[in-house]
Amino acid sequence: MLIEVKLLKIFLVMVLLMGALFGLVISLDLTMGVSYQGIIAKALNPFRVMETAEYIILLLFILFFVMNLIGTFLNKKRDDNSSSN
């Protein structure tokens, strides 16, 4: 029960932060004079407005995450093998 409440709180905070950030992006685009159609397209699909350097940084973050997962998996596997011997 306690874990479910914590997960619900985390989910609520994430939704509130996402809403606040979307509101900030939309309000900044409105002040810059971007059309409503452009604002919605940019807010819903941010990858359409990314530049090459941003794609590279995103790829590096994903690679770092995958390498960390593989390292954790290999460490657990090694620990399981050493404890069973």
Backbone as CSV, one residue per row, in Angstrom:
resi,resn,N_x,N_y,N_z,CA_x,CA_y,CA_z,C_x,C_y,C_z
1,MET,0.828,-1.196,0.000,0.000,0.000,0.000,0.866,1.251,0.000
2,LEU,1.907,1.249,0.829,2.774,2.418,0.934,3.543,2.650,-0.359
3,ILE,3.954,1.578,-1.015,4.692,1.699,-2.275,3.803,2.291,-3.353
4,GLU,2.529,1.886,-3.386,1.600,2.401,-4.378,1.379,3.899,-4.202
5,VAL,1.321,4.357,-2.959,1.135,5.786,-2.696,2.361,6.562,-3.162
6,LYS,3.552,6.022,-2.912,4.776,6.696,-3.351,4.838,6.769,-4.872
7,LEU,4.470,5.676,-5.546,4.474,5.677,-7.005,3.461,6.672,-7.559
8,LEU,2.312,6.767,-6.916,1.299,7.715,-7.336,1.789,9.149,-7.158
9,LYS,2.477,9.414,-6.068,3.024,10.752,-5.836,4.079,11.092,-6.880
10,ILE,4.944,10.137,-7.187,5.982,10.369,-8.200,5.338,10.637,-9.555
11,PHE,4.321,9.844,-9.900,3.629,10.044,-11.168,2.961,11.413,-11.218
12,LEU,2.335,11.826,-10.133,1.673,13.129,-10.077,2.684,14.260,-10.236
13,VAL,3.825,14.154,-9.587,4.855,15.186,-9.711,5.369,15.243,-11.151
14,MET,5.561,14.074,-11.778,6.029,14.061,-13.164,5.020,14.716,-14.099
15,VAL,3.744,14.428,-13.891,2.705,15.025,-14.735,2.644,16.542,-14.525
16,LEU,2.747,16.984,-13.284,2.724,18.420,-13.010,3.931,19.133,-13.632
17,LEU,5.108,18.527,-13.522,6.291,19.126,-14.138,6.171,19.166,-15.655
18,MET,5.657,18.083,-16.241,5.479,18.049,-17.688,4.503,19.138,-18.134
19,GLY,3.404,19.282,-17.402,2.435,20.325,-17.738,3.024,21.723,-17.610
20,ALA,3.805,21.942,-16.563,4.431,23.252,-16.379,5.432,23.543,-17.497
21,LEU,6.201,22.542,-17.890,7.170,22.753,-18.965,6.488,22.979,-20.313
22,PHE,5.405,22.221,-20.591,4.652,22.472,-21.817,4.077,23.883,-21.809
23,GLY,3.552,24.304,-20.670,3.020,25.663,-20.570,4.088,26.719,-20.804
24,LEU,5.287,26.477,-20.277,6.382,27.423,-20.486,6.778,27.489,-21.956
25,VAL,6.883,26.338,-22.599,7.261,26.306,-24.020,6.212,27.013,-24.867
26,ILE,4.957,26.734,-24.593,3.885,27.352,-25.379,3.840,28.852,-25.155
27,SER,4.008,29.290,-23.914,3.974,30.740,-23.652,5.171,31.449,-24.283
28,LEU,6.338,30.826,-24.269,7.496,31.447,-24.922,7.310,31.525,-26.431
29,ASP,6.752,30.464,-27.028,6.497,30.495,-28.466,5.457,31.548,-28.820
30,LEU,4.453,31.712,-27.976,3.448,32.750,-28.235,4.060,34.142,-28.186
31,THR,4.950,34.379,-27.229,5.578,35.700,-27.143,6.530,35.951,-28.315
32,MET,7.077,34.878,-28.916,7.954,35.050,-30.074,7.169,35.185,-31.370
33,GLY,5.874,34.944,-31.342,5.044,35.130,-32.520,4.952,33.915,-33.422
34,VAL,5.172,32.741,-32.887,5.057,31.520,-33.677,3.577,31.196,-33.846
35,SER,3.218,30.633,-35.011,1.820,30.292,-35.257,1.374,29.171,-34.325
36,TYR,0.054,29.111,-34.099,-0.486,28.099,-33.191,-0.196,26.685,-33.689
37,GLN,-0.287,26.472,-35.006,-0.014,25.147,-35.563,1.451,24.758,-35.337
38,GLY,2.365,25.706,-35.483,3.778,25.445,-35.246,4.077,25.156,-33.788
39,ILE,3.365,25.844,-32.902,3.561,25.632,-31.465,3.157,24.217,-31.083
40,ILE,2.008,23.784,-31.545,1.522,22.452,-31.179,2.427,21.376,-31.773
41,ALA,2.838,21.561,-33.024,3.713,20.565,-33.657,5.049,20.477,-32.929
42,LYS,5.584,21.619,-32.523,6.871,21.633,-31.824,6.754,21.078,-30.409
43,ALA,5.657,21.330,-29.741,5.486,20.849,-28.373,5.249,19.341,-28.332
44,LEU,4.532,18.820,-29.312,4.216,17.401,-29.308,5.323,16.538,-29.895
45,ASN,6.106,17.078,-30.806,7.183,16.303,-31.414,8.466,17.136,-31.408
46,PRO,9.198,17.156,-30.283,10.381,18.012,-30.195,11.529,17.553,-31.087
47,PHE,11.491,16.306,-31.580,12.583,15.825,-32.420,12.582,16.483,-33.800
48,ARG,11.481,17.085,-34.189,11.420,17.741,-35.497,12.241,19.027,-35.532
49,VAL,12.501,19.613,-34.382,13.227,20.882,-34.351,14.643,20.735,-33.804
50,MET,15.099,19.485,-33.645,16.445,19.261,-33.114,17.489,19.440,-34.203
51,GLU,18.659,19.906,-33.797,19.778,20.046,-34.714,20.693,18.832,-34.586
52,THR,21.685,18.753,-35.444,22.567,17.590,-35.485,23.297,17.385,-34.163
53,ALA,23.790,18.443,-33.566,24.512,18.322,-32.299,23.599,17.771,-31.202
54,GLU,22.341,18.160,-31.201,21.404,17.663,-30.202,21.108,16.175,-30.409
55,TYR,21.056,15.736,-31.664,20.884,14.303,-31.932,22.087,13.513,-31.429
56,ILE,23.283,14.056,-31.601,24.495,13.376,-31.138,24.493,13.259,-29.620
57,ILE,24.127,14.330,-28.922,24.076,14.303,-27.461,23.017,13.313,-26.982
58,LEU,21.857,13.274,-27.633,20.823,12.308,-27.281,21.327,10.883,-27.482
59,LEU,22.027,10.640,-28.581,22.583,9.314,-28.839,23.613,8.935,-27.778
60,LEU,24.451,9.886,-27.357,25.434,9.612,-26.316,24.767,9.278,-24.985
61,PHE,23.691,9.990,-24.639,22.958,9.685,-23.414,22.372,8.276,-23.473
62,ILE,21.809,7.904,-24.610,21.222,6.567,-24.755,22.310,5.508,-24.664
63,LEU,23.456,5.726,-25.328,24.557,4.771,-25.257,25.084,4.623,-23.835
64,PHE,25.204,5.730,-23.110,25.651,5.674,-21.724,24.682,4.866,-20.874
65,PHE,23.383,5.071,-21.078,22.367,4.334,-20.328,22.460,2.842,-20.626
66,VAL,22.587,2.476,-21.901,22.670,1.062,-22.279,23.943,0.434,-21.723
67,MET,25.067,1.140,-21.793,26.319,0.605,-21.258,26.214,0.391,-19.750
68,ASN,25.553,1.305,-19.060,25.357,1.167,-17.619,24.493,-0.057,-17.307
69,LEU,23.439,-0.275,-18.089,22.595,-1.452,-17.891,23.368,-2.740,-18.129
70,ILE,24.165,-2.779,-19.189,24.954,-3.972,-19.490,25.961,-4.234,-18.372
71,GLY,26.619,-3.187,-17.888,27.573,-3.344,-16.791,26.921,-3.861,-15.535
72,THR,25.748,-3.349,-15.212,25.029,-3.816,-14.037,24.628,-5.282,-14.194
73,PHE,24.146,-5.642,-15.381,23.765,-7.032,-15.645,24.961,-7.970,-15.514
74,LEU,26.102,-7.574,-16.081,27.291,-8.426,-16.003,27.796,-8.555,-14.571
75,ASN,27.747,-7.483,-13.792,28.167,-7.547,-12.381,27.266,-8.478,-11.582
76,LYS,25.949,-8.407,-11.807,25.036,-9.301,-11.094,25.273,-10.744,-11.499
77,LYS,25.505,-10.959,-12.789,25.751,-12.320,-13.267,27.042,-12.874,-12.667
78,ARG,28.083,-12.032,-12.594,29.356,-12.457,-12.010,29.186,-12.743,-10.520
79,ASP,28.429,-11.914,-9.808,28.183,-12.127,-8.377,27.384,-13.407,-8.134
80,ASP,26.405,-13.692,-8.999,25.631,-14.921,-8.859,26.511,-16.151,-9.101
81,ASN,27.404,-16.084,-10.081,28.289,-17.207,-10.357,29.287,-17.424,-9.237
82,SER,29.796,-16.349,-8.645,30.779,-16.508,-7.567,30.124,-17.001,-6.267
83,SER,28.874,-16.627,-6.039,28.199,-17.087,-4.814,27.741,-18.532,-4.927
84,SER,27.510,-19.007,-6.147,27.048,-20.398,-6.304,28.224,-21.385,-6.256
85,ASN,29.456,-20.931,-6.445,30.621,-21.835,-6.408,31.053,-22.143,-5.017
